[in-house]
Amino acid sequence: MFTAGRYDEARELFEQVALADDFVEFLTLPAYERLA
């Protein structure tokens, strides 16, 4: 994400994972969804 300059998307992803009510077992899963 960072090499492509997608800082806003990276921030949104971090906030989604950090502030979610449910803990994501594998923190990379939400990122993989965005890359697909």
Buried (B, 14 or more C-beta within 10 A) or exposed (E): BEEEEEEEEBEEBEEEBEEEEEEEEEEEEBBEEEEE
